[in-house]
């Protein structure tokens, strides 16, 4: 079922989200300062490629102060805008009953788009 839902996700615009995050990750990884943020964009792009069957969990051990500082910088630069975009897409897809699973995935990505440091994406069994 996850495979079918991931295919539908990719066709209905998931590929745009995937390539957007991938492009952002490559651009951020060009500079040394942007590498930590680029890695988080790679994490978001892998989630955007196939979000069904994956969940977001806290890292073990927790990130600590560095993770908090990096999240604050992330929110100030691209994070808030990305989270708002995912929320808007969740509202658009949530209008119909058929779009509710896709809206749920956008809400899941909103959490990671707002605070990517200190979280990891794992397969759900």
C-alpha positions in Angstrom: 0.0 0.0 0.0 2.9 2.4 0.8 4.3 1.9 -2.7 1.0 2.8 -4.3 0.6 5.9 -2.1 4.2 6.9 -2.8 3.6 6.7 -6.5 0.5 8.8 -6.2 2.4 11.3 -4.0 5.2 11.6 -6.6 2.8 12.1 -9.5 0.6 14.7 -7.6 3.5 17.1 -7.0 5.9 15.2 -4.7 8.5 15.3 -7.5 8.5 19.1 -7.3 9.1 19.1 -3.6 11.8 16.4 -4.0 13.7 18.3 -6.6 13.3 21.6 -4.8 14.9 20.2 -1.6 17.5 18.4 -3.7 18.5 21.6 -5.5 18.6 23.5 -2.2 20.8 20.8 -0.7 23.3 21.0 -3.6 23.5 24.8 -3.5 23.9 24.8 0.3 26.7 22.1 0.2 28.8 24.3 -2.1 30.0 26.4 0.9 31.5 25.0 4.0 29.2 27.0 6.2 26.1 25.7 4.4 27.0 22.0 4.7 25.0 21.2 7.9 22.0 22.9 6.4 22.5 21.1 3.1 22.6 17.8 4.9 19.2 18.7 6.4 17.9 19.5 3.0 19.1 16.1 1.7 17.1 14.5 4.6 14.0 16.5 3.6 14.4 15.5 0.0 14.7 11.8 0.8 11.5 12.2 2.9 9.8 14.1 0.0 10.7 11.3 -2.5 8.7 8.7 -0.6 7.1 9.9 2.6 4.6 7.0 3.1 6.0 4.3 5.4 8.4 6.7 7.2 8.2 8.6 10.4 10.2 11.3 12.2 11.8 10.6 15.6 14.1 12.4 17.9 17.8 11.5 17.7 19.5 9.5 20.4 21.2 11.2 22.3 19.3 14.6 21.8 21.1 17.2 19.9 21.6 19.6 22.8 22.5 23.3 22.5 24.1 23.1 19.1 20.9 21.6 17.7 18.9 24.4 19.2 21.1 27.1 17.8 21.1 25.5 14.3 17.3 25.2 14.4 17.0 28.9 15.3 19.2 29.8 12.3 17.2 27.4 10.1 13.9 29.0 11.2 15.2 32.5 10.5 16.5 31.6 7.0 14.4 29.0 5.1 12.5 27.1 7.8 9.5 29.2 8.4 8.8 29.7 4.7 9.1 26.0 4.0 6.8 25.1 6.9 4.2 27.6 5.7 4.4 26.1 2.2 3.8 22.6 3.5 0.9 23.9 5.6 -0.7 25.5 2.6 -0.2 22.4 0.5 -1.8 20.3 3.4 -4.8 22.6 3.4 -5.1 22.4 -0.4 -4.9 18.6 -0.4 -7.1 18.3 2.7 -10.1 19.8 1.0 -11.0 16.5 -0.6 -11.2 13.1 1.1 -9.0 11.6 -1.5 -6.2 14.1 -0.7 -6.2 13.5 3.1 -3.3 11.0 3.0 -1.2 13.5 1.0 -2.2 16.3 3.4 -1.1 14.2 6.3 2.3 13.7 4.7 2.7 17.4 4.2 1.9 18.0 7.8 4.6 15.4 8.7 7.0 17.3 6.5 6.0 20.6 8.2 7.5 19.4 11.4 10.8 18.5 9.8 10.9 21.6 7.6 10.5 23.8 10.7 13.0 22.0 13.0 15.2 19.6 11.1 18.1 19.4 13.5 17.7 16.8 16.3 15.3 14.6 14.3 15.8 11.7 12.0 13.6 9.9 9.4 13.2 6.2 10.0 11.3 3.4 8.3 8.0 2.5 9.9 7.4 -1.2 10.1 
